[in-house]
Amino acid sequence: MSSPYTVRWGIIATGMIADLFVKDLLLDPSTRDVSDVKHEVKAVASSSSADRAKRFIEECKVPEGAAAYGSYEELVKDQNVDIVYVATPHSHHYQNTMLCLEAGKHVLCEKSFTTNAAQAKRLIETAKAKNLFLMEAVWTRFFPLSIQIRKFIEDGNLGAVHRVIADNSFGDNVEEKYGTTHRMINMDLAGGCLLDLGIYSITWLFQTLYHTLPPPSRKPPKVISAITPYHATGADEMTSMILTFPSAPGPAPAGTPDGSSHPAHGIALTNLRVASDPDGFNTCKPAIRIQGTAGEIQVDGPAFRPRAWRFIKAKAQGQKGTGEPEVEEHPCEIPGHGMFWEADECGRCLRDGKVESAGMGWEESVVIMEVMDEVRRQGGVKYPEKIESLEYPLAL
């Protein structure tokens, strides 16, 4: 057996998401039945100070030898780093990712990828020109659970898929918890539920209605949406979207004009004041419902870290309500937080000389950003010009 490919990581930012990611990187890959890649944290950078980076390294129990930097510019010069994980707020993704690419580093950038589609396109153009790997860190896409569900749909087991409903909402007292400066509602940091929480709802629509089609058949959806802004800052606190996908998985109904495809509706919901899981015990069960002619897939929440799904088989016409329900339960435990699977994907792509992942490709990231651009346009949500700019470098 050949030795595993070693991925040497640099970490930009030291917040909660970086903490979760690094702790997952340090777990033994064998606990998730992985033997072909392994991960090492070689450097951490904090924009505040090198001391903060050192504390982060100690708190995460990173093995000895990892460098601590007080600026991102120093980290991207580190020759021991192959790929950089960008864990800054959405507002800074474009500038920070461009810094890494210009320095010749591969990048895994947190979602949402950027603040707008134009920035995403520019990053992709740069990665392509420099032959560098770049991926949006939509970790949920790489869960075995997500892969199982996509295959279930692709194999035709759900029949023709006509509707997907996905909700990722937190029930908080917004004024008390976030006030006027917290990143969740801070327009200077591209705050609001759309880019932070709604991306997961949209992810479920795309990975079931778009990604399950052959690439030539994938077509961007039409968007109808509504936004309620937070009175104190103008960030979106409630966003609801209906996406009409022109082509969806499964056979078209008999008599369909072109006979080859059918549309589907994806309903994506996100909210800061009411929750997908109001009691914290998952009593409400599915946060995602994927509905086809052969039955329904239900995915228990939270949408970003699901651990169980089920298939409820449809009864034949005239048989509904008779006999026993046919339900297949599929528990999917996670040996950690679950961010290691996207890291493993990065490692395999680097090992194989790929610049993008088939699981979360550039074209799909751009289309999703275009959807969110249109949602914001319809809702009248505009971020400050400097964080939507294509100018680089630009101090934020």
C-alpha positions as CSV (number, residue, x, y, z in Angstrom):
1,M,0.0,0.0,0.0
2,S,1.4,3.4,-0.9
3,S,1.8,6.1,1.8
4,P,-0.9,8.7,2.1
5,Y,-0.6,12.0,0.3
6,T,0.3,14.7,2.9
7,V,-1.6,18.1,2.6
8,R,0.3,21.0,4.2
9,W,-2.2,23.6,5.4
10,G,-2.0,27.3,6.2
11,I,-4.9,28.8,8.1
12,I,-6.0,32.4,7.6
13,A,-8.1,33.7,10.5
14,T,-8.5,32.3,14.0
15,G,-12.3,32.4,14.7
16,M,-14.8,29.7,15.4
17,I,-15.0,28.2,12.0
18,A,-11.2,28.0,11.7
19,D,-11.1,26.3,15.1
20,L,-13.5,23.6,14.0
21,F,-11.7,23.1,10.7
22,V,-8.3,22.7,12.3
23,K,-9.5,20.3,15.0
24,D,-11.0,18.1,12.3
25,L,-7.8,18.2,10.3
26,L,-5.9,16.8,13.3
27,L,-8.2,13.8,13.7
28,D,-6.8,10.4,12.6
29,P,-8.1,9.8,9.1
30,S,-8.6,6.2,9.9
31,T,-11.5,7.1,12.1
32,R,-13.4,8.0,8.9
33,D,-12.0,5.1,6.9
34,V,-9.6,7.3,5.0
35,S,-6.1,6.1,4.2
36,D,-5.0,7.9,1.0
37,V,-4.6,11.4,2.4
38,K,-3.5,13.0,5.6
39,H,-3.3,16.6,6.9
40,E,-0.7,18.8,8.6
41,V,-1.2,22.3,9.8
42,K,2.0,24.2,9.0
43,A,1.1,27.8,9.7
44,V,-1.6,30.0,11.2
45,A,-2.1,33.7,10.7
46,S,-4.1,36.2,12.7
47,S,-4.7,39.8,11.4
48,S,-4.5,41.0,15.0
49,S,-1.2,39.6,16.1
50,A,1.3,36.7,16.0
51,D,0.4,36.1,19.7
52,R,-3.2,35.4,18.8
53,A,-2.0,32.9,16.2
54,K,0.2,31.2,18.8
55,R,-2.7,30.9,21.2
56,F,-4.9,29.4,18.5
57,I,-2.2,26.8,17.7
58,E,-2.0,26.0,21.4
59,E,-5.8,25.8,21.9
60,C,-6.2,23.6,18.9
61,K,-3.3,21.4,20.1
62,V,-1.5,21.7,16.7
63,P,1.7,19.6,16.8
64,E,5.0,21.4,17.3
65,G,6.5,23.3,14.4
66,A,3.6,25.2,13.1
67,A,4.5,28.9,12.4
68,A,2.4,31.7,13.9
69,Y,2.1,34.9,11.9
70,G,0.7,38.3,12.7
71,S,-0.3,39.0,9.0
72,Y,-1.8,37.1,6.1
73,E,1.0,38.4,3.9
74,E,3.6,36.6,5.9
75,L,1.7,33.3,5.8
76,V,1.4,33.2,2.0
77,K,5.2,33.4,1.7
78,D,5.7,30.3,3.8
79,Q,7.3,27.6,1.6
80,N,6.0,24.9,3.9
81,V,2.4,25.7,3.0
82,D,0.7,24.1,0.0
83,I,-2.9,25.2,0.4
84,V,-4.5,28.0,2.5
85,Y,-7.9,27.7,4.2
86,V,-9.5,31.2,4.2
87,A,-11.8,31.5,7.2
88,T,-12.4,35.2,7.3
89,P,-15.9,36.9,7.0
90,H,-17.6,36.9,3.5
91,S,-16.6,40.5,3.0
92,H,-12.9,39.6,3.0
93,H,-12.9,36.4,1.0
94,Y,-12.1,38.1,-2.4
95,Q,-9.2,40.1,-1.1
96,N,-7.8,37.2,1.1
97,T,-8.2,34.6,-1.6
98,M,-6.6,36.8,-4.2
99,L,-3.7,37.4,-1.9
100,C,-3.1,33.6,-1.7
101,L,-3.5,33.0,-5.4
102,E,-1.1,35.8,-6.3
103,A,1.4,34.2,-4.0
104,G,1.0,30.9,-5.8
105,K,-1.0,29.1,-3.1
106,H,-3.9,26.7,-3.6
107,V,-7.0,27.8,-1.8
108,L,-10.0,26.4,0.1
109,C,-12.2,29.5,0.7
110,E,-15.1,29.5,3.1
111,K,-18.6,29.9,1.8
112,S,-20.3,32.0,0.7
113,F,-17.4,32.2,-1.8
114,T,-17.5,36.0,-2.3
115,T,-19.9,38.8,-1.9
116,N,-21.0,38.7,-5.6
117,A,-20.6,36.6,-8.7
118,A,-18.2,39.1,-10.4
119,Q,-15.7,38.5,-7.6
120,A,-16.1,34.7,-7.9
121,K,-15.4,34.9,-11.6
122,R,-12.3,37.0,-11.1
123,L,-10.9,34.5,-8.5
124,I,-11.6,31.6,-10.9
125,E,-9.9,33.4,-13.8
126,T,-6.8,34.0,-11.6
127,A,-6.7,30.4,-10.4
128,K,-7.1,29.1,-13.9
129,A,-4.3,31.4,-15.2
130,K,-1.9,30.3,-12.5
131,N,-2.9,26.6,-12.6
132,L,-3.9,26.6,-8.9
133,F,-6.6,24.7,-7.1
134,L,-9.5,26.7,-5.8
135,M,-12.7,25.5,-4.1
136,E,-15.5,27.0,-2.2
137,A,-15.7,25.3,1.2
138,V,-19.3,24.0,1.1
139,W,-18.4,21.2,3.5
140,T,-21.9,19.6,3.6
141,R,-21.5,18.6,-0.1
142,F,-18.8,16.1,0.9
143,F,-20.6,14.3,3.7
144,P,-21.2,10.6,2.9
145,L,-24.9,11.4,3.5
146,S,-25.0,14.0,0.7
147,I,-23.1,11.7,-1.6
148,Q,-25.6,8.9,-0.8
149,I,-28.6,11.1,-1.5
150,R,-27.2,12.4,-4.8
151,K,-26.5,8.9,-6.0
152,F,-30.0,7.8,-4.9
153,I,-31.5,10.5,-7.1
154,E,-29.1,9.9,-10.0
155,D,-29.9,6.1,-10.0
156,G,-33.6,7.0,-10.5
157,N,-34.8,5.7,-7.2
158,L,-36.8,8.9,-6.5
159,G,-38.4,9.0,-9.9
160,A,-38.8,12.4,-11.4
161,V,-37.9,15.1,-8.9
162,H,-40.3,18.0,-8.9
163,R,-39.8,19.9,-5.6
164,V,-37.2,20.5,-2.9
165,I,-37.8,22.5,0.2
166,A,-34.8,23.4,2.4
167,D,-34.7,25.5,5.6
168,N,-31.7,26.7,7.6
169,S,-32.9,29.2,10.2
170,F,-31.8,30.2,13.7
171,G,-34.3,31.4,16.2
172,D,-32.6,34.2,18.1
173,N,-33.4,37.5,19.8
174,V,-31.6,39.4,17.1
175,E,-31.3,42.7,19.1
176,E,-29.9,41.0,22.2
177,K,-27.6,38.5,20.5
178,Y,-26.3,40.5,17.6
179,G,-27.0,44.2,18.4
180,T,-25.7,46.4,15.6
181,T,-22.0,45.3,15.1
182,H,-22.0,41.5,15.2
183,R,-20.8,40.0,11.9
184,M,-24.2,38.3,11.4
185,I,-25.9,41.6,10.9
186,N,-23.0,43.9,10.0
187,M,-23.3,45.2,6.4
188,D,-19.6,46.0,6.3
189,L,-18.9,42.3,6.8
190,A,-21.6,41.2,4.2
191,G,-23.8,40.2,7.2
192,G,-27.4,38.9,7.0
193,C,-28.9,35.4,6.9
194,L,-28.6,34.9,3.1
195,L,-24.8,34.5,2.8
196,D,-24.3,32.9,6.2
197,L,-27.3,30.6,6.6
198,G,-29.2,30.7,3.3
199,I,-26.3,29.3,1.4
200,Y,-27.0,25.9,3.0
201,S,-30.7,26.0,1.9
202,I,-29.5,26.9,-1.6
203,T,-26.9,24.2,-1.5
204,W,-29.5,21.5,-1.0
205,L,-31.5,22.8,-3.9
206,F,-28.4,22.8,-6.1
207,Q,-27.0,19.5,-5.1
208,T,-30.3,17.7,-5.7
209,L,-31.8,19.5,-8.7
210,Y,-28.7,20.8,-10.5
211,H,-25.6,18.7,-9.6
212,T,-27.5,15.4,-10.2
213,L,-27.9,16.2,-13.9
214,P,-25.1,15.7,-16.5
215,P,-23.2,19.0,-16.9
216,P,-24.6,19.7,-20.4
217,S,-28.2,19.5,-19.0
218,R,-27.6,21.9,-16.1
219,K,-29.4,25.2,-16.5
220,P,-29.5,28.2,-14.0
221,P,-32.8,28.7,-12.2
222,K,-35.1,31.6,-12.4
223,V,-35.5,33.4,-9.1
224,I,-38.4,34.9,-7.1
225,S,-37.6,36.1,-3.6
226,A,-38.6,38.2,-0.7
227,I,-36.4,39.8,2.0
228,T,-37.1,41.4,5.3
229,P,-34.3,43.7,6.5
230,Y,-33.1,44.0,10.1
231,H,-34.3,47.4,11.2
232,A,-31.0,48.3,12.9
233,T,-28.6,47.7,10.0
234,G,-30.4,46.8,6.8
235,A,-29.0,43.3,6.7
236,D,-31.5,40.6,5.7
237,E,-33.0,38.9,8.7
238,M,-35.5,36.8,6.8
239,T,-35.1,35.6,3.2
240,S,-37.4,33.3,1.2
241,M,-36.6,32.1,-2.3
242,I,-38.4,30.1,-5.0
243,L,-36.0,28.8,-7.7
244,T,-37.4,27.3,-10.9
245,F,-34.9,24.9,-12.4
246,P,-35.7,24.4,-16.1
247,S,-34.4,20.8,-16.1
248,A,-34.6,18.4,-13.2
249,P,-33.6,14.8,-12.5
250,G,-35.9,12.0,-13.7
251,P,-38.1,11.4,-16.7
252,A,-40.5,14.1,-18.0
253,P,-44.2,13.4,-17.6
254,A,-45.9,11.8,-20.6
255,G,-46.9,14.4,-23.2
256,T,-44.3,16.9,-22.2
257,P,-43.6,19.0,-25.4
258,D,-39.9,18.2,-25.7
259,G,-40.2,14.9,-24.0
260,S,-36.8,15.1,-22.5
261,S,-36.9,17.3,-19.4
262,H,-39.2,18.8,-16.8
263,P,-38.9,21.8,-14.5
264,A,-38.7,21.7,-10.7
265,H,-39.2,24.2,-7.9
266,G,-36.7,24.6,-5.1
267,I,-37.8,26.6,-2.1
268,A,-35.0,27.9,0.1
269,L,-35.7,29.5,3.4
270,T,-33.6,31.2,6.0
271,N,-34.4,33.3,9.1
272,L,-32.7,34.8,12.1
273,R,-35.8,35.0,14.3
274,V,-37.4,31.6,13.9
275,A,-35.6,28.3,13.9
276,S,-35.7,25.1,11.7
277,D,-35.2,23.3,15.0
278,P,-37.0,25.4,17.7
279,D,-36.5,23.1,20.7
280,G,-32.9,21.9,19.9
281,F,-34.0,18.2,20.0
282,N,-34.8,17.9,16.3
283,T,-38.4,17.3,17.1
284,C,-39.4,19.0,13.8
285,K,-37.3,16.3,12.0
286,P,-36.7,17.1,8.3
287,A,-35.0,20.4,7.4
288,I,-35.0,19.2,3.8
289,R,-37.7,17.5,1.8
290,I,-36.8,16.2,-1.7
291,Q,-40.0,15.1,-3.5
292,G,-40.2,12.9,-6.5
293,T,-42.8,10.7,-8.2
294,A,-41.4,7.6,-6.4
295,G,-41.5,9.1,-3.0
296,E,-39.8,11.6,-0.7
297,I,-36.4,11.9,0.8
298,Q,-36.3,13.6,4.2
299,V,-33.1,15.0,5.7
300,D,-33.1,15.7,9.4
301,G,-31.6,19.1,10.3
302,P,-29.5,21.0,10.8
303,A,-29.1,21.5,7.0
304,F,-25.4,22.2,7.4
305,R,-24.6,19.1,9.5
306,P,-27.3,16.4,8.9
307,R,-26.8,13.0,10.4
308,A,-29.8,11.0,9.1
309,W,-32.0,10.8,6.1
310,R,-35.0,8.6,5.1
311,F,-36.8,7.5,2.0
312,I,-40.6,7.3,2.2
313,K,-41.8,5.3,-0.7
314,A,-44.9,6.6,-2.6
315,K,-47.9,4.3,-2.7
316,A,-49.4,3.4,-6.1
317,Q,-52.5,5.2,-7.3
318,G,-55.5,3.9,-5.4
319,Q,-53.3,2.3,-2.7
320,K,-52.6,5.4,-0.5
321,G,-53.5,4.8,3.1
322,T,-53.5,1.0,2.7
323,G,-51.1,-1.5,4.1
324,E,-48.0,-0.4,6.0
325,P,-45.8,2.6,5.3
326,E,-42.5,1.8,3.5
327,V,-39.8,3.9,5.1
328,E,-36.0,3.3,4.7
329,E,-34.0,4.9,7.5
330,H,-30.4,5.9,6.8
331,P,-28.4,7.1,9.9
332,C,-25.0,8.7,9.0
333,E,-22.8,9.4,12.0
334,I,-20.0,11.8,11.9
335,P,-16.7,10.9,13.7
336,G,-15.9,14.6,14.5
337,H,-17.4,17.8,13.3
338,G,-17.4,16.8,9.6
339,M,-15.1,19.4,7.9
340,F,-12.4,16.8,7.2
341,W,-14.3,15.4,4.2
342,E,-13.9,18.6,2.2
343,A,-10.3,18.7,3.3
344,D,-9.8,15.2,2.0
345,E,-11.3,16.2,-1.3
346,C,-8.8,19.1,-1.5
347,G,-5.9,16.7,-0.8
348,R,-7.0,14.2,-3.5
349,C,-7.4,17.1,-6.1
350,L,-3.9,18.3,-5.3
351,R,-2.5,14.8,-5.4
352,D,-4.1,14.3,-8.8
353,G,-3.1,17.6,-10.3
354,K,-6.6,19.0,-10.5
355,V,-7.4,22.7,-10.2
356,E,-11.1,22.2,-9.3
357,S,-13.3,19.7,-7.6
358,A,-16.0,17.8,-9.5
359,G,-18.0,17.8,-6.2
360,M,-18.0,21.6,-6.0
361,G,-16.9,23.0,-9.3
362,W,-16.3,26.6,-10.3
363,E,-19.3,26.9,-12.7
364,E,-21.7,25.9,-9.9
365,S,-20.2,28.3,-7.4
366,V,-20.7,31.1,-9.9
367,V,-24.3,30.2,-10.6
368,I,-25.1,30.0,-6.9
369,M,-23.5,33.5,-6.4
370,E,-25.6,34.8,-9.3
371,V,-28.7,33.5,-7.6
372,M,-27.8,35.3,-4.4
373,D,-27.0,38.5,-6.3
374,E,-30.5,38.4,-7.9
375,V,-32.1,37.7,-4.5
376,R,-30.3,40.7,-3.0
377,R,-31.3,42.8,-6.1
378,Q,-34.9,41.9,-5.7
379,G,-34.8,42.6,-2.0
380,G,-32.9,45.9,-2.3
381,V,-29.9,44.7,-0.2
382,K,-26.7,46.4,-1.1
383,Y,-23.4,46.0,0.6
384,P,-20.8,48.8,0.9
385,E,-19.1,49.4,-2.4
386,K,-15.6,48.5,-1.1
387,I,-16.5,44.9,-0.2
388,E,-18.2,44.3,-3.6
389,S,-15.3,45.8,-5.6
390,L,-13.1,43.9,-8.0
391,E,-10.1,46.1,-7.1
392,Y,-7.1,44.3,-5.7
393,P,-5.4,45.0,-3.4
394,L,-7.9,47.0,-1.5
395,A,-7.7,47.7,2.3
396,L,-10.9,46.8,4.1
